[in-house]
Amino acid sequence: MDNLEIANINTIVDPSRSGELTLMMAEFKLSLNDYLKDLITSPVWSLADIIAFNKNNPDLVSAVFLSFVTPDLRKPS
């Protein structure tokens, strides 16, 4: 078909405007909680546990985050 026009195509293809992004975040949260609650040995059992851990251990979280974001900082000079 030539010259096909789809109404609201800009909204449809934009994940933040179509609702797709919101749906993906909600599904991620539910799936993550399902995964965590089934772990046999884990210091965290839910997303709420992860958030609490991060709040209670900001220095540890920052060090781990930086090691992933800036791997060159781990290399000796």
N, CA, C and O atoms as CSV, one atom per row, in Angstrom:
chain,resi,resn,atom,element,x,y,z
A,1,MET,N,N,0.833,-1.171,0.000
A,1,MET,CA,C,0.000,0.000,0.000
A,1,MET,C,C,0.879,1.236,0.000
A,1,MET,O,O,1.747,1.386,0.860
A,2,ASP,N,N,0.668,2.079,-0.916
A,2,ASP,CA,C,1.386,3.342,-0.972
A,2,ASP,C,C,0.579,4.424,-0.256
A,2,ASP,O,O,-0.651,4.402,-0.228
A,3,ASN,N,N,1.320,5.367,0.320
A,3,ASN,CA,C,0.707,6.515,0.976
A,3,ASN,C,C,-0.227,6.149,2.124
A,3,ASN,O,O,-1.247,6.804,2.337
A,4,LEU,N,N,0.117,5.124,2.844
A,4,LEU,CA,C,-0.679,4.728,3.999
A,4,LEU,C,C,-0.441,5.720,5.122
A,4,LEU,O,O,0.704,6.000,5.475
A,5,GLU,N,N,-1.492,6.239,5.672
A,5,GLU,CA,C,-1.385,7.163,6.791
A,5,GLU,C,C,-2.029,6.530,8.016
A,5,GLU,O,O,-3.170,6.069,7.970
A,6,ILE,N,N,-1.280,6.516,9.106
A,6,ILE,CA,C,-1.786,5.958,10.360
A,6,ILE,C,C,-1.957,7.112,11.339
A,6,ILE,O,O,-1.011,7.835,11.654
A,7,ALA,N,N,-3.179,7.261,11.804
A,7,ALA,CA,C,-3.459,8.342,12.759
A,7,ALA,C,C,-2.655,8.126,14.031
A,7,ALA,O,O,-2.553,7.003,14.524
A,8,ASN,N,N,-2.094,9.184,14.555
A,8,ASN,CA,C,-1.349,9.157,15.824
A,8,ASN,C,C,-0.109,8.271,15.781
A,8,ASN,O,O,0.275,7.727,16.816
A,9,ILE,N,N,0.528,8.108,14.634
A,9,ILE,CA,C,1.693,7.240,14.526
A,9,ILE,C,C,2.823,7.694,15.451
A,9,ILE,O,O,3.539,6.853,15.993
A,10,ASN,N,N,2.998,8.985,15.641
A,10,ASN,CA,C,4.063,9.474,16.524
A,10,ASN,C,C,3.833,9.048,17.971
A,10,ASN,O,O,4.786,8.762,18.695
A,11,THR,N,N,2.586,9.006,18.385
A,11,THR,CA,C,2.266,8.532,19.738
A,11,THR,C,C,2.466,7.025,19.834
A,11,THR,O,O,2.987,6.530,20.833
A,12,ILE,N,N,2.062,6.305,18.817
A,12,ILE,CA,C,2.151,4.846,18.815
A,12,ILE,C,C,3.596,4.373,18.894
A,12,ILE,O,O,3.884,3.421,19.619
A,13,VAL,N,N,4.503,5.003,18.175
A,13,VAL,CA,C,5.895,4.547,18.138
A,13,VAL,C,C,6.757,5.121,19.254
A,13,VAL,O,O,7.925,4.751,19.369
A,14,ASP,N,N,6.223,6.004,20.071
A,14,ASP,CA,C,6.968,6.592,21.181
A,14,ASP,C,C,6.601,5.843,22.467
A,14,ASP,O,O,5.495,6.011,22.980
A,15,PRO,N,N,7.527,5.006,23.001
A,15,PRO,CA,C,7.205,4.196,24.180
A,15,PRO,C,C,6.745,4.999,25.386
A,15,PRO,O,O,5.926,4.518,26.169
A,16,SER,N,N,7.255,6.214,25.551
A,16,SER,CA,C,6.855,6.998,26.721
A,16,SER,C,C,5.463,7.593,26.566
A,16,SER,O,O,4.797,7.862,27.566
A,17,ARG,N,N,5.015,7.803,25.346
A,17,ARG,CA,C,3.689,8.386,25.125
A,17,ARG,C,C,2.619,7.321,24.884
A,17,ARG,O,O,1.437,7.576,25.112
A,18,SER,N,N,3.016,6.136,24.426
A,18,SER,CA,C,2.036,5.099,24.109
A,18,SER,C,C,1.619,4.294,25.331
A,18,SER,O,O,0.638,3.552,25.282
A,19,GLY,N,N,2.361,4.436,26.432
A,19,GLY,CA,C,2.071,3.642,27.623
A,19,GLY,C,C,2.944,2.407,27.718
A,19,GLY,O,O,2.934,1.718,28.738
A,20,GLU,N,N,3.702,2.117,26.666
A,20,GLU,CA,C,4.548,0.926,26.647
A,20,GLU,C,C,5.604,0.971,27.746
A,20,GLU,O,O,5.856,-0.041,28.400
A,21,LEU,N,N,6.216,2.115,27.954
A,21,LEU,CA,C,7.261,2.249,28.960
A,21,LEU,C,C,6.697,2.013,30.361
A,21,LEU,O,O,7.325,1.335,31.175
A,22,THR,N,N,5.531,2.563,30.643
A,22,THR,CA,C,4.891,2.369,31.944
A,22,THR,C,C,4.574,0.898,32.161
A,22,THR,O,O,4.799,0.363,33.247
A,23,LEU,N,N,4.058,0.252,31.142
A,23,LEU,CA,C,3.734,-1.171,31.228
A,23,LEU,C,C,4.993,-2.004,31.463
A,23,LEU,O,O,4.990,-2.917,32.289
A,24,MET,N,N,6.063,-1.691,30.742
A,24,MET,CA,C,7.309,-2.442,30.903
A,24,MET,C,C,7.857,-2.296,32.317
A,24,MET,O,O,8.330,-3.277,32.892
A,25,MET,N,N,7.805,-1.100,32.891
A,25,MET,CA,C,8.314,-0.893,34.249
A,25,MET,C,C,7.465,-1.654,35.267
A,25,MET,O,O,8.004,-2.231,36.211
A,26,ALA,N,N,6.153,-1.660,35.088
A,26,ALA,CA,C,5.277,-2.387,36.007
A,26,ALA,C,C,5.519,-3.884,35.905
A,26,ALA,O,O,5.579,-4.570,36.925
A,27,GLU,N,N,5.659,-4.402,34.689
A,27,GLU,CA,C,5.928,-5.825,34.506
A,27,GLU,C,C,7.295,-6.196,35.084
A,27,GLU,O,O,7.448,-7.266,35.674
A,28,PHE,N,N,8.285,-5.321,34.919
A,28,PHE,CA,C,9.611,-5.578,35.458
A,28,PHE,C,C,9.552,-5.694,36.976
A,28,PHE,O,O,10.133,-6.613,37.553
A,29,LYS,N,N,8.855,-4.768,37.623
A,29,LYS,CA,C,8.756,-4.778,39.084
A,29,LYS,C,C,8.104,-6.073,39.560
A,29,LYS,O,O,8.597,-6.704,40.495
A,30,LEU,N,N,7.008,-6.471,38.933
A,30,LEU,CA,C,6.323,-7.696,39.336
A,30,LEU,C,C,7.187,-8.926,39.078
A,30,LEU,O,O,7.264,-9.820,39.921
A,31,SER,N,N,7.831,-8.973,37.928
A,31,SER,CA,C,8.685,-10.111,37.595
A,31,SER,C,C,9.889,-10.195,38.515
A,31,SER,O,O,10.282,-11.286,38.928
A,32,LEU,N,N,10.479,-9.049,38.839
A,32,LEU,CA,C,11.633,-9.028,39.733
A,32,LEU,C,C,11.238,-9.529,41.119
A,32,LEU,O,O,11.964,-10.323,41.718
A,33,ASN,N,N,10.106,-9.078,41.632
A,33,ASN,CA,C,9.639,-9.547,42.943
A,33,ASN,C,C,9.365,-11.049,42.928
A,33,ASN,O,O,9.696,-11.742,43.891
A,34,ASP,N,N,8.767,-11.562,41.854
A,34,ASP,CA,C,8.529,-13.005,41.738
A,34,ASP,C,C,9.841,-13.775,41.735
A,34,ASP,O,O,9.963,-14.808,42.394
A,35,TYR,N,N,10.815,-13.277,40.998
A,35,TYR,CA,C,12.132,-13.925,40.932
A,35,TYR,C,C,12.811,-13.917,42.301
A,35,TYR,O,O,13.305,-14.949,42.754
A,36,LEU,N,N,12.838,-12.771,42.950
A,36,LEU,CA,C,13.538,-12.636,44.229
A,36,LEU,C,C,12.903,-13.485,45.330
A,36,LEU,O,O,13.616,-14.061,46.152
A,37,LYS,N,N,11.593,-13.566,45.356
A,37,LYS,CA,C,10.937,-14.320,46.438
A,37,LYS,C,C,11.205,-15.816,46.333
A,37,LYS,O,O,11.063,-16.535,47.322
A,38,ASP,N,N,11.589,-16.296,45.157
A,38,ASP,CA,C,11.849,-17.722,44.966
A,38,ASP,C,C,13.313,-18.103,45.159
A,38,ASP,O,O,13.653,-19.283,45.070
A,39,LEU,N,N,14.184,-17.135,45.422
A,39,LEU,CA,C,15.593,-17.455,45.637
A,39,LEU,C,C,15.760,-18.228,46.949
A,39,LEU,O,O,15.092,-17.940,47.942
A,40,ILE,N,N,16.644,-19.194,46.934
A,40,ILE,CA,C,16.852,-20.016,48.128
A,40,ILE,C,C,17.730,-19.284,49.135
A,40,ILE,O,O,17.384,-19.197,50.313
A,41,THR,N,N,18.852,-18.765,48.681
A,41,THR,CA,C,19.725,-18.004,49.584
A,41,THR,C,C,19.959,-16.632,48.971
A,41,THR,O,O,20.531,-16.505,47.888
A,42,SER,N,N,19.511,-15.624,49.676
A,42,SER,CA,C,19.649,-14.263,49.176
A,42,SER,C,C,19.503,-13.280,50.334
A,42,SER,O,O,18.693,-13.503,51.234
A,43,PRO,N,N,20.271,-12.204,50.320
A,43,PRO,CA,C,20.084,-11.189,51.350
A,43,PRO,C,C,18.860,-10.299,51.088
A,43,PRO,O,O,18.440,-9.543,51.964
A,44,VAL,N,N,18.299,-10.392,49.891
A,44,VAL,CA,C,17.110,-9.596,49.545
A,44,VAL,C,C,16.052,-10.515,48.949
A,44,VAL,O,O,16.363,-11.473,48.241
A,45,TRP,N,N,14.800,-10.202,49.250
A,45,TRP,CA,C,13.687,-11.037,48.783
A,45,TRP,C,C,12.651,-10.253,47.987
A,45,TRP,O,O,11.661,-10.818,47.523
A,46,SER,N,N,12.886,-8.931,47.828
A,46,SER,CA,C,11.929,-8.102,47.093
A,46,SER,C,C,12.626,-6.822,46.638
A,46,SER,O,O,13.735,-6.514,47.074
A,47,LEU,N,N,11.967,-6.097,45.770
A,47,LEU,CA,C,12.487,-4.804,45.335
A,47,LEU,C,C,12.574,-3.852,46.525
A,47,LEU,O,O,13.501,-3.046,46.606
A,48,ALA,N,N,11.622,-3.938,47.441
A,48,ALA,CA,C,11.657,-3.104,48.645
A,48,ALA,C,C,12.909,-3.408,49.470
A,48,ALA,O,O,13.513,-2.498,50.038
A,49,ASP,N,N,13.304,-4.690,49.539
A,49,ASP,CA,C,14.535,-5.063,50.251
A,49,ASP,C,C,15.761,-4.457,49.573
A,49,ASP,O,O,16.682,-3.996,50.247
A,50,ILE,N,N,15.773,-4.458,48.249
A,50,ILE,CA,C,16.904,-3.887,47.505
A,50,ILE,C,C,16.994,-2.387,47.768
A,50,ILE,O,O,18.081,-1.858,48.000
A,51,ILE,N,N,15.864,-1.711,47.733
A,51,ILE,CA,C,15.846,-0.266,47.978
A,51,ILE,C,C,16.326,0.027,49.398
A,51,ILE,O,O,17.117,0.948,49.605
A,52,ALA,N,N,15.858,-0.742,50.371
A,52,ALA,CA,C,16.286,-0.546,51.763
A,52,ALA,C,C,17.784,-0.796,51.898
A,52,ALA,O,O,18.477,-0.040,52.579
A,53,PHE,N,N,18.291,-1.847,51.256
A,53,PHE,CA,C,19.723,-2.129,51.307
A,53,PHE,C,C,20.512,-0.953,50.741
A,53,PHE,O,O,21.493,-0.511,51.337
A,54,ASN,N,N,20.084,-0.458,49.602
A,54,ASN,CA,C,20.776,0.676,48.970
A,54,ASN,C,C,20.773,1.909,49.873
A,54,ASN,O,O,21.780,2.610,49.972
A,55,LYS,N,N,19.656,2.171,50.523
A,55,LYS,CA,C,19.572,3.332,51.421
A,55,LYS,C,C,20.462,3.152,52.653
A,55,LYS,O,O,21.042,4.119,53.147
A,56,ASN,N,N,20.569,1.916,53.147
A,56,ASN,CA,C,21.353,1.643,54.353
A,56,ASN,C,C,22.840,1.463,54.085
A,56,ASN,O,O,23.639,1.458,55.021
A,57,ASN,N,N,23.226,1.314,52.810
A,57,ASN,CA,C,24.627,1.072,52.457
A,57,ASN,C,C,25.072,1.957,51.296
A,57,ASN,O,O,25.548,1.432,50.289
A,58,PRO,N,N,24.935,3.273,51.399
A,58,PRO,CA,C,25.240,4.149,50.260
A,58,PRO,C,C,26.703,4.070,49.803
A,58,PRO,O,O,26.978,4.179,48.608
A,59,ASP,N,N,27.635,3.884,50.733
A,59,ASP,CA,C,29.043,3.811,50.338
A,59,ASP,C,C,29.322,2.560,49.523
A,59,ASP,O,O,30.035,2.612,48.521
A,60,LEU,N,N,28.764,1.439,49.949
A,60,LEU,CA,C,28.950,0.185,49.229
A,60,LEU,C,C,28.301,0.260,47.855
A,60,LEU,O,O,28.896,-0.149,46.858
A,61,VAL,N,N,27.097,0.777,47.805
A,61,VAL,CA,C,26.372,0.878,46.540
A,61,VAL,C,C,27.120,1.793,45.574
A,61,VAL,O,O,27.240,1.474,44.391
A,62,SER,N,N,27.622,2.919,46.059
A,62,SER,CA,C,28.365,3.841,45.195
A,62,SER,C,C,29.624,3.188,44.646
A,62,SER,O,O,29.945,3.363,43.470
A,63,ALA,N,N,30.343,2.436,45.478
A,63,ALA,CA,C,31.575,1.783,45.031
A,63,ALA,C,C,31.281,0.736,43.963
A,63,ALA,O,O,31.995,0.648,42.964
A,64,VAL,N,N,30.245,-0.048,44.168
A,64,VAL,CA,C,29.888,-1.074,43.187
A,64,VAL,C,C,29.416,-0.414,41.900
A,64,VAL,O,O,29.820,-0.824,40.812
A,65,PHE,N,N,28.571,0.596,42.009
A,65,PHE,CA,C,28.074,1.305,40.828
A,65,PHE,C,C,29.234,1.893,40.030
A,65,PHE,O,O,29.291,1.741,38.810
A,66,LEU,N,N,30.145,2.555,40.709
A,66,LEU,CA,C,31.279,3.165,40.020
A,66,LEU,C,C,32.156,2.122,39.341
A,66,LEU,O,O,32.719,2.392,38.280
A,67,SER,N,N,32.282,0.945,39.927
A,67,SER,CA,C,33.110,-0.091,39.317
A,67,SER,C,C,32.511,-0.568,37.989
A,67,SER,O,O,33.246,-1.008,37.106
A,68,PHE,N,N,31.198,-0.486,37.843
A,68,PHE,CA,C,30.561,-0.873,36.585
A,68,PHE,C,C,30.557,0.278,35.575
A,68,PHE,O,O,30.775,0.070,34.382
A,69,VAL,N,N,30.310,1.479,36.067
A,69,VAL,CA,C,30.190,2.633,35.185
A,69,VAL,C,C,31.548,3.106,34.682
A,69,VAL,O,O,31.681,3.511,33.527
A,70,THR,N,N,32.547,3.056,35.541
A,70,THR,CA,C,33.881,3.535,35.173
A,70,THR,C,C,34.917,2.440,35.408
A,70,THR,O,O,35.717,2.535,36.338
A,71,PRO,N,N,34.908,1.395,34.566
A,71,PRO,CA,C,35.823,0.272,34.784
A,71,PRO,C,C,37.294,0.677,34.740
A,71,PRO,O,O,38.131,-0.024,35.308
A,72,ASP,N,N,37.631,1.777,34.091
A,72,ASP,CA,C,39.036,2.207,34.026
A,72,ASP,C,C,39.564,2.587,35.402
A,72,ASP,O,O,40.776,2.559,35.615
A,73,LEU,N,N,38.696,2.937,36.335
A,73,LEU,CA,C,39.147,3.298,37.674
A,73,LEU,C,C,39.702,2.082,38.430
A,73,LEU,O,O,40.437,2.242,39.404
A,74,ARG,N,N,39.353,0.872,37.983
A,74,ARG,CA,C,39.823,-0.334,38.664
A,74,ARG,C,C,41.208,-0.748,38.185
A,74,ARG,O,O,41.893,-1.518,38.858
A,75,LYS,N,N,41.623,-0.246,37.030
A,75,LYS,CA,C,42.907,-0.649,36.465
A,75,LYS,C,C,44.044,0.112,37.143
A,75,LYS,O,O,43.958,1.325,37.338
A,76,PRO,N,N,45.121,-0.612,37.503
A,76,PRO,CA,C,46.266,0.101,38.078
A,76,PRO,C,C,46.925,1.017,37.059
A,76,PRO,O,O,46.940,0.707,35.868
A,77,SER,N,N,47.461,2.124,37.503
A,77,SER,CA,C,48.105,3.088,36.586
A,77,SER,C,C,49.484,2.620,36.220
A,77,SER,O,O,50.183,3.292,35.461
